[in-house]
Amino acid sequence: MLCHAVHRLLLAIPVLLGVLTVGFMLMQVVPTDPATVRAGPMATADVVAAIRRDLGLDRPLLVQFGLYLARLLQGDLGVSIINNIPVATELGNTIGPTLELMLASLIWSIPLGLALGTIGAYWRGKLIDRAVMAVSVAGVSLPVFFLGLILIWFVGFRWGLLPFTGRSGPLWTLDGLIGITLPALTLGGVFIGPVARMTRTAVLDVLGAEHVRTARAKGLREITVVLRHALRNALIPVVTLIGLQIGFLLGGAVVTETIFSWPGVGRLAVGAITSNDFPMAQGTILVLAGGFIVINLVVDLLYAVLDPRVRA
């Protein structure tokens, strides 16, 4: 297991390096000059040139990239151009709310998706199976921003049941749970459909296997057969999809945090890009890419837990 984890971790290093390279190059093609942004619109050419020298923007592009990687290895993500605050400090203040939002959206959507898919597979062709498929198609088709705006309009604004702006408090408090409800419903709502569809397909394949027929012939209860012998053996493709969808949720979190004014990494990334704060934008790209890599690493380790052949 340890060798498997180390191998996957080593494979993630070139991926992260590629993301850093692409993110750095994208910031270079933006027509706005970071020195002009920091100096302000009324600054003279001499002041802008001095700031460019201080930021190292007058050096060749390869030298700038090398210095950027050297700073990253030392844990230095740079300083925000807009508010002159270290990028690491800003990210440290926003990673917590983003993790809370991800946890709150996954803690209800994954079990619900697994349950709907298993129910649809067990009662294949029945009315409940068609209802599950309809919910799955709706979940796949609805954009996250549309679902968020619908919840804001009806639940938050028209009915006044739940707050829909900002973060009310930590997740372990009552105010925090109330404040995170609508963002978590929005982000997790688009997650249910793909998980339910994949679970239904995987469980259908396993229900006709020989070991399931043997378990039924031994007189085991039907719920034991479905959960222990069918669902568990169908989890490999489902875990794969969940890992990929969690990665895509990071992109959905950017939209969700912007809609609900949630103080997370996604909203910080949007603000940094719109204000041409290049160090902050690069820092948020690094965090989001790192999160995606960590999620895929966890999924690979779950393979080894669920299937002994992977460990071998």
C-alpha positions in Angstrom: 0.0 0.0 0.0 2.8 2.4 0.9 4.7 1.7 -2.3 1.5 2.2 -4.3 0.9 5.6 -2.6 4.5 6.7 -3.2 4.3 5.7 -6.8 1.2 7.7 -7.4 2.6 10.7 -5.6 5.7 10.7 -7.8 3.5 10.6 -10.9 1.6 13.7 -9.6 4.8 15.8 -9.6 5.1 16.3 -13.4 1.4 17.0 -13.5 1.7 19.7 -11.0 4.7 21.1 -12.8 2.8 21.2 -16.0 -0.1 23.1 -14.3 2.4 25.6 -12.9 3.9 26.1 -16.3 0.5 26.6 -18.0 -0.7 28.9 -15.3 2.4 31.0 -15.5 2.2 31.3 -19.3 -1.4 32.3 -19.2 -0.7 35.1 -16.8 2.0 36.3 -19.3 -0.3 36.6 -22.3 -2.8 38.8 -20.4 -2.4 42.3 -21.9 -2.4 44.1 -18.5 0.9 45.0 -17.0 1.2 44.0 -13.3 3.6 47.0 -12.7 0.9 49.4 -14.0 -1.7 47.8 -11.8 0.4 48.2 -8.7 1.5 51.7 -9.6 -2.0 53.0 -10.4 -3.4 54.8 -13.3 -1.8 58.2 -12.4 1.8 56.9 -12.1 4.6 58.1 -14.3 6.6 55.9 -16.7 9.6 56.1 -14.3 7.6 54.8 -11.4 6.2 52.0 -13.5 9.7 51.1 -14.7 11.0 51.0 -11.2 8.2 48.7 -10.1 8.9 46.4 -13.0 12.5 46.1 -11.8 11.4 45.5 -8.3 9.0 42.7 -9.4 11.6 41.2 -11.8 9.4 41.7 -14.8 12.2 43.2 -16.8 14.1 39.9 -16.8 13.8 37.2 -19.5 10.7 34.9 -19.3 12.6 31.8 -18.4 14.4 33.6 -15.6 11.1 34.8 -14.2 9.7 31.3 -14.3 12.8 29.9 -12.6 12.6 32.5 -9.9 8.9 31.7 -9.5 9.6 28.0 -9.0 12.5 28.8 -6.6 10.1 30.9 -4.5 7.5 28.1 -4.5 10.0 25.6 -3.3 10.7 27.9 -0.3 7.0 28.3 0.4 6.8 31.8 -0.9 3.8 32.4 -3.1 4.4 36.1 -3.5 2.6 39.2 -2.4 -0.7 40.5 -3.7 -0.4 43.4 -6.1 -3.7 44.9 -5.1 -3.6 44.9 -1.3 0.1 44.1 -0.6 -0.8 41.1 1.6 1.1 37.7 1.2 -0.7 35.4 -1.0 -0.2 32.5 1.4 -2.1 34.5 4.1 -5.0 35.2 1.8 -5.2 31.5 0.8 -5.0 30.4 4.4 -8.0 32.4 5.2 -10.0 31.0 2.3 -9.1 27.3 2.1 -11.1 26.6 5.3 -14.4 27.9 3.9 -13.9 26.1 0.6 -13.2 22.8 2.4 -16.3 23.3 4.5 -18.4 23.9 1.4 -17.0 20.8 -0.3 -17.6 18.6 2.8 -21.1 19.9 3.3 -22.0 19.2 -0.4 -20.5 15.8 -0.5 -21.7 14.5 2.9 -25.3 14.3 1.6 -24.9 14.0 -2.2 -22.7 10.9 -2.3 -24.9 8.7 0.0 -28.0 9.9 -1.8 -26.5 9.2 -5.3 -25.4 5.7 -4.2 -28.8 5.0 -2.7 -30.7 6.2 -5.8 -28.5 4.2 -8.1 -28.8 1.0 -6.1 -32.6 1.4 -5.8 -32.9 2.0 -9.6 -30.8 -1.1 -10.4 -32.7 -3.4 -8.0 -36.1 -2.3 -9.4 -34.9 -2.1 -13.0 -37.7 -1.1 -15.4 -40.1 -0.2 -12.6 -41.6 3.3 -12.0 -39.1 4.0 -9.3 -36.2 3.2 -11.7 -37.6 5.7 -14.2 -37.9 8.3 -11.5 -34.3 7.8 -10.5 -33.2 8.1 -14.1 -35.2 11.3 -14.5 -33.6 12.8 -11.4 -30.2 11.7 -12.8 -30.7 13.3 -16.2 -31.9 16.5 -14.5 -28.9 16.6 -12.2 -26.5 16.1 -15.2 -28.3 18.7 -17.3 -28.8 21.6 -14.8 -25.9 24.0 -14.7 -24.7 24.8 -11.2 -25.3 28.6 -11.5 -29.0 27.9 -12.6 -29.7 25.7 -9.6 -28.0 28.3 -7.3 -30.1 31.2 -8.7 -33.3 29.2 -8.4 -32.6 28.4 -4.7 -31.6 32.0 -4.0 -34.8 33.3 -5.6 -37.3 31.0 -4.0 -35.8 29.7 -0.8 -33.7 32.7 0.1 -35.4 35.8 -1.3 -39.1 34.9 -1.9 -39.7 32.6 1.1 -37.0 33.9 3.3 -36.2 30.5 4.8 -32.4 30.5 4.6 -29.6 33.1 4.2 -28.0 33.3 0.8 -25.1 35.8 1.2 -21.8 35.2 2.8 -20.6 32.8 5.5 -22.5 32.9 8.8 -19.9 31.1 10.9 -17.9 27.9 11.2 -19.5 24.6 10.0 -19.7 23.2 13.5 -22.0 26.0 14.7 -25.8 26.3 14.1 -25.4 29.6 12.3 -22.7 28.0 10.1 -24.9 25.1 9.2 -27.8 27.3 8.3 -25.6 29.6 6.3 -24.0 26.8 4.3 -27.2 25.0 3.4 -28.0 26.7 0.1 -24.5 26.7 -1.2 -24.1 23.0 -0.2 -27.4 22.1 -1.9 -26.4 23.9 -5.0 -22.9 22.4 -5.3 -24.1 18.9 -4.3 -27.2 18.9 -6.4 -25.3 18.6 -9.6 -23.3 15.7 -8.1 -26.2 13.3 -7.5 -27.1 12.6 -11.1 -23.7 11.3 -12.4 -23.2 9.2 -9.2 -26.7 7.7 -9.4 -26.3 6.8 -13.1 -22.9 5.1 -12.7 -24.0 3.3 -9.5 -27.1 1.9 -11.3 -25.0 0.7 -14.2 -22.4 -0.9 -12.0 -24.9 -2.6 -9.7 -26.8 -4.0 -12.6 -23.7 -5.7 -13.9 -22.9 -7.2 -10.5 -26.5 -8.4 -9.7 -26.2 -11.0 -12.4 -22.8 -12.3 -11.3 -22.3 -15.8 -9.9 -21.3 -14.8 -6.4 -24.6 -12.8 -6.0 -26.6 -15.9 -7.1 -24.6 -18.0 -4.7 -25.3 -15.6 -1.8 -29.0 -15.7 -2.5 -28.9 -19.5 -2.7 -27.3 -19.6 0.7 -30.4 -17.9 2.1 -28.9 -14.5 2.9 -31.2 -11.6 3.4 -31.8 -9.6 0.2 -30.5 -6.3 1.8 -27.3 -8.1 2.7 -26.9 -9.5 -0.8 -27.5 -6.1 -2.4 -25.3 -4.0 0.0 -22.5 -6.4 0.8 -22.2 -8.5 -2.3 -23.5 -6.3 -5.1 -22.9 -2.7 -4.1 -19.5 -3.2 -2.6 -18.2 -5.0 -5.7 -19.6 -2.3 -7.9 -17.8 0.5 -6.2 -14.6 0.6 -8.3 -16.1 2.4 -11.3 -18.3 4.5 -8.9 -15.3 5.6 -6.9 -13.5 6.6 -10.2 -16.5 8.7 -11.2 -16.7 10.3 -7.7 -13.1 11.2 -7.8 -13.4 12.9 -11.2 -16.6 14.6 -10.2 -15.1 16.0 -7.0 -12.3 17.4 -9.1 -15.0 19.1 -11.3 -16.7 20.3 -8.1 -13.7 22.5 -7.6 -14.6 24.3 -10.7 -18.3 24.4 -9.6 -17.2 25.8 -6.3 -15.8 28.8 -8.1 -19.2 29.6 -9.5 -21.1 28.7 -6.3 -18.8 30.8 -4.1 -19.3 33.7 -6.5 -23.1 33.4 -6.5 -23.4 33.1 -2.8 -20.5 35.5 -1.9 -18.9 32.6 -0.1 -15.4 33.6 1.1 -13.5 30.7 -0.4 -10.7 30.0 -2.8 -13.0 30.1 -5.9 -14.3 33.6 -5.1 -10.7 34.7 -4.4 -9.6 33.4 -7.8 -12.3 35.2 -9.6 -11.5 38.5 -7.8 -7.8 38.1 -8.5 -8.3 37.5 -12.2 -10.8 40.3 -12.7 -8.5 42.7 -10.8 -5.3 41.5 -12.6 -3.7 40.4 -9.4 -1.3 37.9 -11.0 0.4 36.5 -7.9 -2.9 35.9 -6.2 -4.3 34.3 -9.4 -1.3 32.0 -9.7 -1.6 31.0 -6.0 -5.3 30.1 -6.4 -4.5 28.1 -9.5 -1.8 26.2 -7.6 -4.2 25.4 -4.7 -7.0 24.2 -7.0 -4.6 22.1 -9.0 -3.1 20.7 -5.9 -6.6 19.8 -4.6 -7.4 18.0 -7.8 -4.2 16.0 -7.5 -4.8 15.1 -3.9 -8.3 13.9 -4.7 -7.0 11.6 -7.5 -4.4 10.3 -5.1 -7.1 9.4 -2.6 -9.1 7.7 -5.3 -6.1 5.6 -6.3 -5.6 4.5 -2.7 -9.3 3.6 -2.4 -8.8 1.3 -5.4 -6.2 -0.6 -3.3 -8.6 -0.8 -0.4 -11.6 -2.0 -2.4 -9.8 -4.4 -4.8 -6.9 -6.5 -3.5 -5.7 -7.1 -7.0 -4.6 -3.5 -7.2 -2.4 -4.0 -4.1 -0.8 -7.0 -5.8 
